[in-house]
């Protein structure tokens, strides 16, 4: 590309994270996950771009070898198959890592939500006796009601 350089997607994400308001532990974990996943995806896209470039070189080489060097063509296509296999493995690995991190964050968030719920329940239990009358007489009920 020519002209002014533009910030990379990873740079834009890190800038957004730096400007974000104070976050909870779950927010921070999610932000870390998103950053790690974005970095992994960027890394794998870079690998795929390199593989695509190598593929393009092989295709051009194949097109220009019109004199029929079958052995070279066979080697080129074997290399191409390897490149495509690496790209496929890379995509599968990215998906596996993303899924593992999502599962870890989900577990962490659910645990944090459970802790918050328990803390809120304890607080509510602690203030309830003070806020409500403790016996039927204070409620205006007779013992027979």
N, C-alpha and C positions, 0 to 999 in steps of 0.2 A: 504494500500500500504506500501511497505517496501522501505527503502533507503532514498535518498535525497528528501526533499519536493520540490514541484514545485510551482511557483507562480500561484495564482488563476486567472481565466479570468478577474475578476473585478480588481485585482491588476495590471495586464498587461495593461488594458484599462486606469487606472488612471495614470500609469507611462507614457504611450504614450501621454496622455493629458498634463501632466506636461512638457514634452519635446517639445511640439508643438510650432511653431512660433506664433507671435502675431496674434490674431484672431479678426475678426469683430464681431459685436454684433450677427449677424446671425450665424456665425461659433460657437460662444460661446453657443448660444441657442441650436444649433444642437448638439454640444458636450454634453451639459447638458442633452438633451433629450436622446441621445444614452446611456449616463451613467445611467440615471434613468431607461430607458427601460431595459438595461442589468441587473441592480440591481433587477428590478421587475422579470425579467425572471429567474435570479439566485435564487431568493427567492421562486418563484413558482416551479422551478425544485427541490429545496430542499424539499418543501412540498410534491411534487409528489414522490420524492425518499422515504420520510418517509412513505407515503401511500403505496408505492410499497413494502417496507420492511414489513409493517403491513400485507399486502396482502400475502406475502410469508409465514409469520408466520401462518396465517390462513390456507393457503393451506397445509403446513406441518402438522398442527394440524389435519386438515381434513383427510389427508392421513393416519396418525397414529391412528386415531380413527376408527379402523376396526371393533370394537365391535358393531357399529351401533347405536350410540347415535344420533338419528334423531333430537332431540331438539337442541343439541349443534351444529349440522351441519346447521340447519335452522338459528340459531343465527349467526353463522359464515358467512353464505352467506348474511344475512341481513346487517351485518357489512361491508362485502365486497361491497355490493351495495352502502352503504353510502360513503365508501372510493372512489369508482369510481365516484360517483356523485360529491363529493368534488373536485376531480381532474378535472372533466369536468367544473365545475363552476370556478375553479381557472384559467383554460386555457381561458375561455370566458372573465373573468375579466381582465386578462393580455392583451388580444386582445383589449378590450374596452379601457383600459387605454392607450395602445400604439397608438390606432387610435385617441383618443382625443388629445394626445400630438403632434402627427403628424399634425393634423388639426390646432392646435394652432401655431405650428412652421411655417406651410405653410402660415397662415394668417400674421404672424409677418414678414416673409421673403418677401412676396408680398408687404406689407406696406413699408418695408425698400427699396425695389427696386423702388417703386413708388416715394418715397421721393428722392432717388438718381437721378432718371430720371428728376424729377421736378427741382432739384438743378442744374443739368447739362443743362437743357433747359434754366433756368434763366441766367446761366453764358454765354451760347452761345448767347442768346438775348442781353446780356450786351456788348459783344465784337463785335458782327456783325456790328453795325453802324460804329465802328472805322476801321474795316478791309475792308469794302466795300464802294465805293463812294455812296453818298446819292442821287444824281440827274442824270438825263439823260445826261447832258452836260459832266459830269466827265467821263461817260461811253463812250463818243464819239458818242452819238446818237443825232440826230436832233429832235426837238419837234414833227415832223410829223411821225417819225418812229414807 
